[in-house]
C-alpha cells in the first residue's frame, strides 16, 4: 500500500506537472512556426542539457538510495557526502563551461547565441545539485513536499513563458514604454531559456531546511565506495540518456542544410510530446518504485512484489497507449497545424516508451546484487543500435527512422536484460498474462484503425467503446472493484 500511495502522489504531481508543462508545446508551436526551426533549436539545446545532467549527477542518486538503506551507514552522512560531491562537480562545470563558452558554442554551431549555451550551463548545474535533495525527500518519504516543489517550478516556468512570449509582445505593440527597456521581440527562443534559469534558481530556496542538515566534512572512504557503486550507473545513465536524446543532438548534423534539419527536428520533437503521457507514467512509477525496491530487498518473497509491479505497470502502459491513440483527433491540437505532418511518430514513440519502462523494471536485478556493470553493457548496446540506425536511416527516412531506432534499441536491451536477469536474480514475471493483455490491446488498436467512421464524433465514440472494453477486462481479471478503496463500499459483498 505504501508503493500505491506514493505512486499516486508522485504520479499526480508528475502527470499534472507534465500536463501543465506540455501546455507550453501549443504555445511554442504557435509562436515559433515549424518553418523557423525555433522549436528545433530548443529541442537540440535541451537534449545536450539532459546528457550533461546525467554526467553531473554521476549516478549518485541511485547510489544514495543504495547506501542510505544500508543498516551500517548513517543516512545523513550519506546525504552530505553525496551532496558535496555532486555540488562540487556542478560548480566546476559552470566555472570551466563559462571560461570556454566561445569554443563550446562554436562546436554546437550556436556562435551567435552563446547566451543560450551559457544559461543552460547554469540551469543544468543547479538541477543536477538539486537531484540529491529531491532524492532525500523521496528517501524520507515526503512526497507532498517533493510534489509541491516540482509543481511550483513547472507553474512558475509556465507563467514566465506566458509573460515573455504572449504578454510582452502584446505590451510591446500596445504600450511599448512598459517593456521596451528589457524586451527584445526577436529574442523569443532566448526567453524560453531565461524562464528556465529563473525557476531553477528559485527552487533552491525550498531546500534550505534540508541543506542545513549537511555536514561539510567529506568522508573520502565512503565517497570512494559510493563512486565505485555509482560509476557503472553513470556509464549506463549517460548511454541511457543518449538513447533518448542522441537523435535530437545529431539530427541537425545529418542534413546538408542545417536549417532544414532544425525544422524537421522541431516537427519530430513537438509531435513526440503527444506521446509523453507514457513518460509521465513511467517517471511517476520510478519515483516510488526505486526506494520501494531497495527498502524491501531484504524482505521475504520480495520477488513476487517485483513481478506484480511489472504486470500492473505493463497493463496501465497499454491503457495509456490506447487512450492516446484513440483520442488523437483531440490530442493533435497540442501542436499547431503546421506540425501535424509528424503525428505518424506518436504510436512508435509510445512503443519505445513502453519498452523503456519494462527495461527499467527489469534493471533492478543487477542493482540489487551490486553488479551494476550489466547496466552499462546493456546501455552501450542499446545506444550503439540507436546511433547506427539514426546515422544510416535518418538522411533517407527522416524522423520516422529516429522513432523506430528507439524501438529497436530498447527492444534489444529489454530482451537481453530479461534473459540474463533470470539467471542472475530470477523473478517469476507473469509473461503469459502480460502477453494476453498485449494481444488484446493490439486487436483493439487495429480495430480502431480499420473501422474508421468519417464522422469525428462517431469515431471518438467508437474508440471510447473499445477503451471501455479494455478497462472492463482489467477490472474483471486483475482489478476487481471490491479491492479498490472507497469504491468497494458501494459494492455488495
One Martini backbone bead per residue (centre of mass of N, CA, C, O) as a GRO file, in nm:
protein
  493
    1UNK     BB    1   0.054   0.065  -0.015
    2UNK     BB    2   0.294   0.253  -0.025
    3UNK     BB    3   0.339   0.242  -0.328
    4UNK     BB    4   0.059   0.341  -0.412
    5UNK     BB    5   0.060   0.612  -0.264
    6UNK     BB    6   0.322   0.731  -0.383
    7UNK     BB    7   0.243   0.699  -0.678
    8UNK     BB    8  -0.001   0.888  -0.662
    9UNK     BB    9   0.156   1.142  -0.584
   10UNK     BB   10   0.374   1.138  -0.798
   11UNK     BB   11   0.176   1.106  -1.030
   12UNK     BB   12   0.017   1.364  -0.996
   13UNK     BB   13   0.259   1.557  -1.023
   14UNK     BB   14   0.359   1.449  -1.293
   15UNK     BB   15   0.102   1.473  -1.463
   16UNK     BB   16   0.026   1.762  -1.400
   17UNK     BB   17   0.300   1.887  -1.458
   18UNK     BB   18   0.331   1.788  -1.752
   19UNK     BB   19   0.073   1.900  -1.855
   20UNK     BB   20   0.145   2.192  -1.801
   21UNK     BB   21   0.407   2.186  -1.965
   22UNK     BB   22   0.259   2.102  -2.239
   23UNK     BB   23   0.123   2.383  -2.275
   24UNK     BB   24   0.382   2.495  -2.420
   25UNK     BB   25   0.365   2.364  -2.697
   26UNK     BB   26   0.143   2.538  -2.826
   27UNK     BB   27   0.298   2.796  -2.780
   28UNK     BB   28   0.558   2.735  -2.937
   29UNK     BB   29   0.414   2.649  -3.212
   30UNK     BB   30   0.275   2.931  -3.244
   31UNK     BB   31   0.532   3.121  -3.222
   32UNK     BB   32   0.703   2.879  -3.356
   33UNK     BB   33   0.748   2.795  -3.648
   34UNK     BB   34   0.838   2.532  -3.834
   35UNK     BB   35   1.012   2.697  -4.044
   36UNK     BB   36   1.212   2.834  -3.831
   37UNK     BB   37   1.333   2.614  -3.607
   38UNK     BB   38   1.301   2.696  -3.303
   39UNK     BB   39   1.216   2.420  -3.174
   40UNK     BB   40   1.478   2.280  -3.257
   41UNK     BB   41   1.665   2.441  -3.076
   42UNK     BB   42   1.540   2.364  -2.807
   43UNK     BB   43   1.575   2.055  -2.840
   44UNK     BB   44   1.883   2.053  -2.877
   45UNK     BB   45   1.969   2.187  -2.609
   46UNK     BB   46   1.811   1.993  -2.414
   47UNK     BB   47   1.965   1.739  -2.493
   48UNK     BB   48   2.237   1.828  -2.373
   49UNK     BB   49   2.134   1.879  -2.088
   50UNK     BB   50   2.053   1.586  -2.019
   51UNK     BB   51   2.339   1.470  -2.041
   52UNK     BB   52   2.485   1.650  -1.830
   53UNK     BB   53   2.312   1.572  -1.587
   54UNK     BB   54   2.424   1.284  -1.570
   55UNK     BB   55   2.718   1.353  -1.525
   56UNK     BB   56   2.678   1.528  -1.258
   57UNK     BB   57   2.535   1.298  -1.086
   58UNK     BB   58   2.701   1.018  -1.126
   59UNK     BB   59   2.488   0.803  -1.004
   60UNK     BB   60   2.420   0.912  -0.697
   61UNK     BB   61   2.120   0.868  -0.659
   62UNK     BB   62   2.125   0.560  -0.642
   63UNK     BB   63   2.359   0.544  -0.437
   64UNK     BB   64   2.206   0.675  -0.209
   65UNK     BB   65   1.988   0.456  -0.170
   66UNK     BB   66   2.177   0.221  -0.115
   67UNK     BB   67   2.334   0.348   0.140
   68UNK     BB   68   2.092   0.459   0.314
   69UNK     BB   69   1.979   0.140   0.343
   70UNK     BB   70   2.214   0.077   0.517
   71UNK     BB   71   2.261  -0.014   0.840
   72UNK     BB   72   2.580   0.091   0.861
   73UNK     BB   73   2.463   0.367   0.773
   74UNK     BB   74   2.446   0.720   0.759
   75UNK     BB   75   2.219   0.906   0.597
   76UNK     BB   76   2.335   1.193   0.643
   77UNK     BB   77   2.618   1.126   0.545
   78UNK     BB   78   2.535   1.041   0.264
   79UNK     BB   79   2.398   1.305   0.185
   80UNK     BB   80   2.644   1.490   0.221
   81UNK     BB   81   2.846   1.346   0.026
   82UNK     BB   82   2.670   1.363  -0.223
   83UNK     BB   83   2.637   1.673  -0.229
   84UNK     BB   84   2.936   1.749  -0.241
   85UNK     BB   85   3.004   1.610  -0.506
   86UNK     BB   86   2.785   1.727  -0.697
   87UNK     BB   87   2.832   2.025  -0.630
   88UNK     BB   88   3.132   2.040  -0.711
   89UNK     BB   89   3.096   1.945  -1.006
   90UNK     BB   90   2.898   2.171  -1.091
   91UNK     BB   91   3.082   2.412  -1.031
   92UNK     BB   92   3.310   2.336  -1.230
   93UNK     BB   93   3.137   2.336  -1.483
   94UNK     BB   94   3.065   2.637  -1.484
   95UNK     BB   95   3.344   2.760  -1.486
   96UNK     BB   96   3.457   2.613  -1.745
   97UNK     BB   97   3.220   2.678  -1.934
   98UNK     BB   98   3.254   2.993  -1.928
   99UNK     BB   99   3.548   3.003  -2.021
  100UNK     BB  100   3.459   2.800  -2.286
  101UNK     BB  101   3.215   2.925  -2.450
  102UNK     BB  102   3.308   2.975  -2.739
  103UNK     BB  103   3.394   2.685  -2.836
  104UNK     BB  104   3.129   2.548  -2.758
  105UNK     BB  105   2.942   2.716  -2.945
  106UNK     BB  106   3.087   2.637  -3.204
  107UNK     BB  107   3.041   2.328  -3.184
  108UNK     BB  108   2.712   2.369  -3.165
  109UNK     BB  109   2.637   2.602  -3.369
  110UNK     BB  110   2.615   2.890  -3.160
  111UNK     BB  111   2.781   3.172  -3.206
  112UNK     BB  112   2.516   3.381  -3.178
  113UNK     BB  113   2.425   3.197  -2.892
  114UNK     BB  114   2.585   3.193  -2.608
  115UNK     BB  115   2.356   3.249  -2.405
  116UNK     BB  116   2.215   2.982  -2.424
  117UNK     BB  117   2.449   2.806  -2.324
  118UNK     BB  118   2.506   2.950  -2.054
  119UNK     BB  119   2.229   2.915  -1.921
  120UNK     BB  120   2.224   2.598  -1.938
  121UNK     BB  121   2.463   2.550  -1.754
  122UNK     BB  122   2.335   2.661  -1.495
  123UNK     BB  123   2.083   2.488  -1.492
  124UNK     BB  124   2.220   2.202  -1.485
  125UNK     BB  125   2.372   2.251  -1.220
  126UNK     BB  126   2.129   2.298  -1.037
  127UNK     BB  127   1.970   2.036  -1.105
  128UNK     BB  128   2.187   1.832  -1.016
  129UNK     BB  129   2.202   1.914  -0.719
  130UNK     BB  130   1.883   1.880  -0.661
  131UNK     BB  131   1.861   1.571  -0.686
  132UNK     BB  132   1.944   1.506  -0.390
  133UNK     BB  133   1.722   1.647  -0.223
  134UNK     BB  134   1.499   1.490  -0.370
  135UNK     BB  135   1.598   1.212  -0.273
  136UNK     BB  136   1.562   1.271   0.028
  137UNK     BB  137   1.254   1.298   0.017
  138UNK     BB  138   1.208   1.008  -0.076
  139UNK     BB  139   1.348   0.867   0.161
  140UNK     BB  140   1.153   1.029   0.378
  141UNK     BB  141   0.867   1.029   0.270
  142UNK     BB  142   0.801   1.334   0.099
  143UNK     BB  143   0.585   1.382  -0.148
  144UNK     BB  144   0.459   1.661  -0.102
  145UNK     BB  145   0.708   1.837  -0.127
  146UNK     BB  146   0.807   1.731  -0.389
  147UNK     BB  147   0.552   1.806  -0.556
  148UNK     BB  148   0.542   2.110  -0.489
  149UNK     BB  149   0.810   2.193  -0.618
  150UNK     BB  150   0.760   2.088  -0.900
  151UNK     BB  151   0.503   2.260  -0.951
  152UNK     BB  152   0.626   2.536  -0.904
  153UNK     BB  153   0.828   2.522  -1.136
  154UNK     BB  154   0.625   2.480  -1.365
  155UNK     BB  155   0.433   2.718  -1.319
  156UNK     BB  156   0.649   2.937  -1.327
  157UNK     BB  157   0.742   2.874  -1.617
  158UNK     BB  158   0.474   2.932  -1.752
  159UNK     BB  159   0.438   3.223  -1.664
  160UNK     BB  160   0.700   3.330  -1.796
  161UNK     BB  161   0.632   3.245  -2.084
  162UNK     BB  162   0.373   3.410  -2.108
  163UNK     BB  163   0.507   3.679  -2.058
  164UNK     BB  164   0.728   3.672  -2.294
  165UNK     BB  165   0.534   3.545  -2.544
  166UNK     BB  166   0.260   3.731  -2.491
  167UNK     BB  167   0.258   3.991  -2.318
  168UNK     BB  168   0.503   4.148  -2.430
  169UNK     BB  169   0.410   4.170  -2.726
  170UNK     BB  170   0.151   4.326  -2.656
  171UNK     BB  171   0.289   4.564  -2.509
  172UNK     BB  172   0.481   4.641  -2.746
  173UNK     BB  173   0.229   4.734  -2.919
  174UNK     BB  174   0.047   4.909  -2.693
  175UNK     BB  175   0.299   4.957  -2.451
  176UNK     BB  176   0.625   4.999  -2.498
  177UNK     BB  177   0.731   5.151  -2.236
  178UNK     BB  178   0.706   4.897  -2.038
  179UNK     BB  179   0.927   4.692  -2.220
  180UNK     BB  180   1.168   4.823  -2.391
  181UNK     BB  181   1.403   4.800  -2.162
  182UNK     BB  182   1.400   4.449  -2.198
  183UNK     BB  183   1.254   4.389  -2.469
  184UNK     BB  184   1.295   4.138  -2.741
  185UNK     BB  185   1.121   4.026  -3.020
  186UNK     BB  186   1.387   3.841  -3.128
  187UNK     BB  187   1.407   3.659  -2.830
  188UNK     BB  188   1.220   3.405  -2.786
  189UNK     BB  189   1.406   3.164  -2.731
  190UNK     BB  190   1.563   3.294  -2.493
  191UNK     BB  191   1.315   3.314  -2.291
  192UNK     BB  192   1.300   3.014  -2.232
  193UNK     BB  193   1.576   3.008  -2.078
  194UNK     BB  194   1.520   3.227  -1.870
  195UNK     BB  195   1.287   3.086  -1.725
  196UNK     BB  196   1.447   2.838  -1.634
  197UNK     BB  197   1.662   2.984  -1.465
  198UNK     BB  198   1.481   3.116  -1.253
  199UNK     BB  199   1.345   2.848  -1.142
  200UNK     BB  200   1.599   2.693  -1.060
  201UNK     BB  201   1.686   2.901  -0.846
  202UNK     BB  202   1.419   2.905  -0.671
  203UNK     BB  203   1.431   2.609  -0.557
  204UNK     BB  204   1.653   2.642  -0.339
  205UNK     BB  205   1.477   2.770  -0.109
  206UNK     BB  206   1.323   2.492  -0.027
  207UNK     BB  207   1.618   2.351   0.082
  208UNK     BB  208   1.723   2.474   0.345
  209UNK     BB  209   1.657   2.256   0.562
  210UNK     BB  210   1.825   2.028   0.425
  211UNK     BB  211   2.102   2.182   0.396
  212UNK     BB  212   2.146   2.214   0.712
  213UNK     BB  213   2.223   1.896   0.747
  214UNK     BB  214   2.490   1.937   0.645
  215UNK     BB  215   2.819   1.800   0.637
  216UNK     BB  216   3.150   1.953   0.578
  217UNK     BB  217   3.277   1.636   0.597
  218UNK     BB  218   3.447   1.443   0.416
  219UNK     BB  219   3.416   1.092   0.319
  220UNK     BB  220   3.634   0.926   0.124
  221UNK     BB  221   3.562   0.632   0.172
  222UNK     BB  222   3.261   0.657   0.104
  223UNK     BB  223   3.293   0.786  -0.174
  224UNK     BB  224   3.446   0.552  -0.300
  225UNK     BB  225   3.218   0.342  -0.271
  226UNK     BB  226   3.003   0.505  -0.425
  227UNK     BB  227   3.160   0.534  -0.691
  228UNK     BB  228   3.189   0.233  -0.748
  229UNK     BB  229   2.879   0.195  -0.772
  230UNK     BB  230   2.803   0.454  -0.968
  231UNK     BB  231   2.971   0.445  -1.230
  232UNK     BB  232   2.806   0.241  -1.398
  233UNK     BB  233   2.553   0.421  -1.383
  234UNK     BB  234   2.672   0.649  -1.543
  235UNK     BB  235   2.721   0.500  -1.803
  236UNK     BB  236   2.419   0.403  -1.847
  237UNK     BB  237   2.306   0.688  -1.818
  238UNK     BB  238   2.441   0.818  -2.058
  239UNK     BB  239   2.347   0.610  -2.264
  240UNK     BB  240   2.046   0.632  -2.195
  241UNK     BB  241   2.018   0.935  -2.278
  242UNK     BB  242   2.114   0.888  -2.563
  243UNK     BB  243   1.876   0.714  -2.646
  244UNK     BB  244   1.681   0.977  -2.617
  245UNK     BB  245   1.886   1.226  -2.758
  246UNK     BB  246   2.074   1.171  -3.005
  247UNK     BB  247   1.886   1.254  -3.233
  248UNK     BB  248   1.869   1.560  -3.138
  249UNK     BB  249   2.175   1.615  -3.165
  250UNK     BB  250   2.235   1.502  -3.475
  251UNK     BB  251   2.019   1.597  -3.674
  252UNK     BB  252   2.147   1.862  -3.799
  253UNK     BB  253   2.406   1.689  -3.910
  254UNK     BB  254   2.229   1.502  -4.129
  255UNK     BB  255   2.213   1.772  -4.283
  256UNK     BB  256   2.312   1.989  -4.519
  257UNK     BB  257   2.075   2.158  -4.401
  258UNK     BB  258   2.047   2.284  -4.094
  259UNK     BB  259   1.770   2.422  -4.103
  260UNK     BB  260   1.614   2.167  -4.193
  261UNK     BB  261   1.690   2.003  -3.946
  262UNK     BB  262   1.543   2.191  -3.741
  263UNK     BB  263   1.264   2.161  -3.859
  264UNK     BB  264   1.237   1.849  -3.828
  265UNK     BB  265   1.296   1.845  -3.526
  266UNK     BB  266   1.056   2.016  -3.439
  267UNK     BB  267   0.837   1.822  -3.539
  268UNK     BB  268   0.926   1.569  -3.385
  269UNK     BB  269   0.924   1.690  -3.095
  270UNK     BB  270   0.633   1.793  -3.083
  271UNK     BB  271   0.480   1.522  -3.151
  272UNK     BB  272   0.614   1.352  -2.922
  273UNK     BB  273   0.461   1.490  -2.684
  274UNK     BB  274   0.198   1.327  -2.713
  275UNK     BB  275   0.353   1.057  -2.595
  276UNK     BB  276   0.432   1.155  -2.284
  277UNK     BB  277   0.237   1.001  -2.097
  278UNK     BB  278   0.428   0.763  -2.060
  279UNK     BB  279   0.655   0.919  -1.915
  280UNK     BB  280   0.489   0.999  -1.673
  281UNK     BB  281   0.430   0.716  -1.566
  282UNK     BB  282   0.722   0.615  -1.544
  283UNK     BB  283   0.826   0.837  -1.350
  284UNK     BB  284   0.627   0.792  -1.120
  285UNK     BB  285   0.706   0.498  -1.071
  286UNK     BB  286   1.008   0.544  -1.013
  287UNK     BB  287   0.994   0.722  -0.758
  288UNK     BB  288   0.860   0.481  -0.590
  289UNK     BB  289   1.022   0.213  -0.673
  290UNK     BB  290   1.314   0.255  -0.583
  291UNK     BB  291   1.276   0.270  -0.269
  292UNK     BB  292   1.108   0.008  -0.254
  293UNK     BB  293   1.321  -0.197  -0.342
  294UNK     BB  294   1.549  -0.129  -0.138
  295UNK     BB  295   1.358  -0.149   0.121
  296UNK     BB  296   1.272  -0.478   0.028
  297UNK     BB  297   1.528  -0.667  -0.030
  298UNK     BB  298   1.515  -0.829   0.270
  299UNK     BB  299   1.254  -0.953   0.210
  300UNK     BB  300   1.028  -1.178   0.185
  301UNK     BB  301   0.900  -1.223  -0.126
  302UNK     BB  302   0.993  -0.979  -0.317
  303UNK     BB  303   0.961  -1.091  -0.612
  304UNK     BB  304   0.648  -1.081  -0.624
  305UNK     BB  305   0.632  -0.774  -0.620
  306UNK     BB  306   0.789  -0.723  -0.883
  307UNK     BB  307   0.598  -0.884  -1.067
  308UNK     BB  308   0.342  -0.718  -1.006
  309UNK     BB  309   0.452  -0.443  -1.094
  310UNK     BB  310   0.501  -0.518  -1.388
  311UNK     BB  311   0.215  -0.591  -1.467
  312UNK     BB  312   0.080  -0.311  -1.398
  313UNK     BB  313   0.255  -0.142  -1.574
  314UNK     BB  314   0.179  -0.275  -1.842
  315UNK     BB  315  -0.125  -0.235  -1.837
  316UNK     BB  316  -0.119   0.087  -1.807
  317UNK     BB  317   0.045   0.135  -2.062
  318UNK     BB  318  -0.166   0.027  -2.260
  319UNK     BB  319  -0.386   0.222  -2.175
  320UNK     BB  320  -0.233   0.479  -2.256
  321UNK     BB  321  -0.197   0.411  -2.551
  322UNK     BB  322  -0.496   0.391  -2.628
  323UNK     BB  323  -0.584   0.671  -2.537
  324UNK     BB  324  -0.407   0.834  -2.728
  325UNK     BB  325  -0.488   0.701  -3.003
  326UNK     BB  326  -0.806   0.741  -2.975
  327UNK     BB  327  -0.752   1.079  -2.911
  328UNK     BB  328  -0.603   1.225  -3.156
  329UNK     BB  329  -0.823   1.432  -3.253
  330UNK     BB  330  -0.747   1.604  -2.991
  331UNK     BB  331  -0.430   1.594  -2.925
  332UNK     BB  332  -0.322   1.743  -3.186
  333UNK     BB  333  -0.377   2.038  -3.052
  334UNK     BB  334  -0.098   2.068  -2.906
  335UNK     BB  335  -0.031   2.145  -3.199
  336UNK     BB  336   0.029   2.296  -3.468
  337UNK     BB  337  -0.067   2.233  -3.792
  338UNK     BB  338   0.239   2.255  -3.912
  339UNK     BB  339   0.305   1.970  -3.731
  340UNK     BB  340   0.115   1.719  -3.820
  341UNK     BB  341   0.306   1.546  -4.007
  342UNK     BB  342   0.434   1.400  -3.727
  343UNK     BB  343   0.206   1.199  -3.599
  344UNK     BB  344   0.321   0.913  -3.692
  345UNK     BB  345   0.521   0.883  -3.426
  346UNK     BB  346   0.356   0.829  -3.170
  347UNK     BB  347   0.326   0.517  -3.155
  348UNK     BB  348   0.631   0.460  -3.162
  349UNK     BB  349   0.716   0.621  -2.911
  350UNK     BB  350   0.533   0.463  -2.714
  351UNK     BB  351   0.669   0.192  -2.757
  352UNK     BB  352   0.944   0.282  -2.648
  353UNK     BB  353   0.840   0.358  -2.362
  354UNK     BB  354   0.748   0.079  -2.278
  355UNK     BB  355   1.025  -0.057  -2.303
  356UNK     BB  356   1.166   0.129  -2.102
  357UNK     BB  357   0.990   0.049  -1.857
  358UNK     BB  358   1.058  -0.250  -1.858
  359UNK     BB  359   1.361  -0.216  -1.827
  360UNK     BB  360   1.351  -0.074  -1.556
  361UNK     BB  361   1.223  -0.310  -1.402
  362UNK     BB  362   1.454  -0.519  -1.473
  363UNK     BB  363   1.719  -0.358  -1.358
  364UNK     BB  364   1.726  -0.451  -1.044
  365UNK     BB  365   1.902  -0.703  -1.038
  366UNK     BB  366   2.191  -0.553  -1.062
  367UNK     BB  367   2.149  -0.364  -0.813
  368UNK     BB  368   2.095  -0.586  -0.584
  369UNK     BB  369   2.388  -0.743  -0.664
  370UNK     BB  370   2.613  -0.535  -0.746
  371UNK     BB  371   2.599  -0.546  -1.098
  372UNK     BB  372   2.609  -0.260  -1.273
  373UNK     BB  373   2.763  -0.330  -1.538
  374UNK     BB  374   2.519  -0.436  -1.698
  375UNK     BB  375   2.396  -0.162  -1.759
  376UNK     BB  376   2.629  -0.070  -1.938
  377UNK     BB  377   2.607  -0.283  -2.154
  378UNK     BB  378   2.317  -0.233  -2.243
  379UNK     BB  379   2.344   0.070  -2.310
  380UNK     BB  380   2.559   0.042  -2.528
  381UNK     BB  381   2.396  -0.130  -2.718
  382UNK     BB  382   2.151   0.057  -2.753
  383UNK     BB  383   2.310   0.304  -2.854
  384UNK     BB  384   2.436   0.177  -3.103
  385UNK     BB  385   2.173   0.116  -3.249
  386UNK     BB  386   2.055   0.405  -3.255
  387UNK     BB  387   2.292   0.549  -3.391
  388UNK     BB  388   2.319   0.381  -3.650
  389UNK     BB  389   2.024   0.415  -3.750
  390UNK     BB  390   2.029   0.720  -3.771
  391UNK     BB  391   2.267   0.758  -3.967
  392UNK     BB  392   2.150   0.563  -4.189
  393UNK     BB  393   1.819   0.662  -4.207
  394UNK     BB  394   1.753   0.968  -4.177
  395UNK     BB  395   1.838   1.085  -4.460
  396UNK     BB  396   1.589   0.910  -4.589
  397UNK     BB  397   1.338   0.897  -4.344
  398UNK     BB  398   1.380   1.055  -4.096
  399UNK     BB  399   1.195   1.055  -3.801
  400UNK     BB  400   1.100   0.760  -3.829
  401UNK     BB  401   1.380   0.640  -3.781
  402UNK     BB  402   1.417   0.742  -3.492
  403UNK     BB  403   1.178   0.593  -3.366
  404UNK     BB  404   1.262   0.298  -3.453
  405UNK     BB  405   1.540   0.300  -3.316
  406UNK     BB  406   1.428   0.300  -3.026
  407UNK     BB  407   1.280   0.034  -3.040
  408UNK     BB  408   1.527  -0.142  -3.107
  409UNK     BB  409   1.706  -0.072  -2.863
  410UNK     BB  410   1.503  -0.138  -2.628
  411UNK     BB  411   1.428  -0.422  -2.718
  412UNK     BB  412   1.705  -0.556  -2.690
  413UNK     BB  413   1.770  -0.485  -2.382
  414UNK     BB  414   1.521  -0.623  -2.267
  415UNK     BB  415   1.587  -0.910  -2.350
  416UNK     BB  416   1.865  -0.930  -2.219
  417UNK     BB  417   1.780  -0.863  -1.925
  418UNK     BB  418   1.588  -1.095  -1.884
  419UNK     BB  419   1.770  -1.349  -1.938
  420UNK     BB  420   2.003  -1.275  -1.745
  421UNK     BB  421   1.829  -1.219  -1.489
  422UNK     BB  422   1.717  -1.516  -1.460
  423UNK     BB  423   2.006  -1.618  -1.369
  424UNK     BB  424   2.082  -1.405  -1.135
  425UNK     BB  425   1.756  -1.295  -1.064
  426UNK     BB  426   1.488  -1.452  -1.018
  427UNK     BB  427   1.166  -1.377  -1.177
  428UNK     BB  428   0.812  -1.442  -1.186
  429UNK     BB  429   0.689  -1.338  -1.449
  430UNK     BB  430   0.369  -1.273  -1.610
  431UNK     BB  431   0.386  -1.340  -1.930
  432UNK     BB  432   0.112  -1.454  -2.016
  433UNK     BB  433  -0.067  -1.219  -1.918
  434UNK     BB  434   0.082  -0.998  -2.079
  435UNK     BB  435   0.027  -1.118  -2.360
  436UNK     BB  436  -0.279  -1.098  -2.354
  437UNK     BB  437  -0.288  -0.792  -2.328
  438UNK     BB  438  -0.135  -0.729  -2.588
  439UNK     BB  439  -0.331  -0.862  -2.787
  440UNK     BB  440  -0.583  -0.704  -2.708
  441UNK     BB  441  -0.469  -0.422  -2.768
  442UNK     BB  442  -0.402  -0.478  -3.067
  443UNK     BB  443  -0.690  -0.537  -3.161
  444UNK     BB  444  -0.809  -0.261  -3.084
  445UNK     BB  445  -0.617  -0.088  -3.256
  446UNK     BB  446  -0.684  -0.211  -3.531
  447UNK     BB  447  -0.986  -0.147  -3.518
  448UNK     BB  448  -0.943   0.168  -3.511
  449UNK     BB  449  -0.822   0.174  -3.804
  450UNK     BB  450  -1.040   0.000  -3.985
  451UNK     BB  451  -1.261   0.144  -3.807
  452UNK     BB  452  -1.357   0.456  -3.984
  453UNK     BB  453  -1.534   0.700  -3.915
  454UNK     BB  454  -1.585   1.008  -4.055
  455UNK     BB  455  -1.710   1.089  -3.806
  456UNK     BB  456  -1.572   1.215  -3.528
  457UNK     BB  457  -1.776   1.142  -3.307
  458UNK     BB  458  -1.807   0.842  -3.385
  459UNK     BB  459  -1.511   0.770  -3.361
  460UNK     BB  460  -1.478   0.837  -3.059
  461UNK     BB  461  -1.705   0.654  -2.957
  462UNK     BB  462  -1.587   0.387  -3.056
  463UNK     BB  463  -1.313   0.414  -2.902
  464UNK     BB  464  -1.437   0.427  -2.624
  465UNK     BB  465  -1.553   0.144  -2.629
  466UNK     BB  466  -1.278   0.002  -2.652
  467UNK     BB  467  -1.166   0.114  -2.385
  468UNK     BB  468  -1.383  -0.009  -2.202
  469UNK     BB  469  -1.312  -0.302  -2.263
  470UNK     BB  470  -1.029  -0.291  -2.138
  471UNK     BB  471  -1.113  -0.203  -1.853
  472UNK     BB  472  -1.303  -0.441  -1.800
  473UNK     BB  473  -1.082  -0.656  -1.814
  474UNK     BB  474  -0.915  -0.556  -1.580
  475UNK     BB  475  -1.135  -0.578  -1.362
  476UNK     BB  476  -1.201  -0.880  -1.400
  477UNK     BB  477  -0.894  -0.994  -1.368
  478UNK     BB  478  -0.707  -0.758  -1.171
  479UNK     BB  479  -0.943  -0.520  -1.066
  480UNK     BB  480  -1.151  -0.544  -0.850
  481UNK     BB  481  -1.374  -0.338  -0.696
  482UNK     BB  482  -1.337  -0.461  -0.403
  483UNK     BB  483  -1.016  -0.356  -0.399
  484UNK     BB  484  -1.120  -0.060  -0.394
  485UNK     BB  485  -1.112   0.206  -0.237
  486UNK     BB  486  -1.441   0.324  -0.160
  487UNK     BB  487  -1.580   0.161  -0.387
  488UNK     BB  488  -1.632  -0.098  -0.204
  489UNK     BB  489  -1.880   0.028  -0.049
  490UNK     BB  490  -2.078  -0.013  -0.322
  491UNK     BB  491  -2.025  -0.320  -0.295
  492UNK     BB  492  -2.154  -0.614  -0.285
  493UNK     BB  493  -2.081  -0.908  -0.103
   0.00000   0.00000   0.00000
